Amino acid sequence: MRFDWSKMGRMSPGALVDARVLAHHAVQWAGRAARANLKAAPDDSHSSLTWDAAHGSLLCLPLPARGGDIRVGLRVGRLELIVTRGANVLDAFQFDGKSDAAAGAWADAKLVGLGLKPASSVVLPYALPAHPLGGAPHDLSMLGRELGELSRWFAGSAEVLEEFRSRRGALNAGPVRCWPHHFDIATLVSLAQGPDSPSVGVGVSPGDEYYPQPYVYVSPSARFEGSPTPPRPGHWHSDGFFGIVATGEEILALKDRGRDLLAFAVAAFDLCRARLGV
């Protein structure tokens, strides 16, 4: 694995809540840009994002702009909106000292200038956690370390999930996507053909209402009876969603974090697959 997991843990996983909520709101401008300019997919994947390691960013799917496709995204470690074309960053907007409304106006101007529809024309079909600033300008002077650690969680998680997906290549493992609704990054493995076929989601959340810290989850599409012993360091979770979870603190306590996390995801997936009878 290329990502250096030894750089993780400079900030406690539980200390990332404020940075995560700000980033969750900021990344919606990328999701809105996609919703405004791409044909809606039944599974909402047109609004999903992918991790771009070169830019340290979550980028929307390519948008058909004047002069060639562009992507809108969030450089997580800097809390900075970017517009890219290929490997190049065409322009950037830094949130520090500016409001979320100003970010939207900037994104709209860039999109319209490229012959696209504005992001602000979109009403999100889901609710977000309350914005902690309530429209006031961002002050990121005290969140630099937290945003950097949050970015590393996305970078390391994306690499582990891509490796998991490659090891399950014989199965129908979907692309690794970040979903702006819950802000998690995940792949969904379909275990059989058909719209109602059993599946297992394998992903990493940066934290939410269930856990105030990042966590890995392996979640089958259907609950099953009994709770067989999960692979270490996981535990069963059943409130709101059903699956095997390992918290950020547990992941950072692993001896070889990246490889051990991959081994945990594979073992938890195999357990769920077996219990689903596929």
Secondary structure, 3 states (H helix, E strand, C coil): CCCCHHHCCCCCHHHCHHHHHHHHHHCHHHHHHHHHHCCCCCCCHHHCEEEECCCCEEEECCECCCCCCEEEEEEHHHCEEEEEECCEEEEEEECECCCHHHHHHHHHHHHHHCCCCCHHHCCCCCCCCCCCCCCCCECCCCCHHHHHHHHHHHHHHHHHHHHHHHHCCCCEECCCEEECCCCEEEEEEECCCCCCCCEEEEEEECCCCCCCCCEEEEEECCCCCCCCCCCCCCEEECCCCCEEEEEHHHHHCCCCHHHHHHHHHHHHHHHHHHHCCC
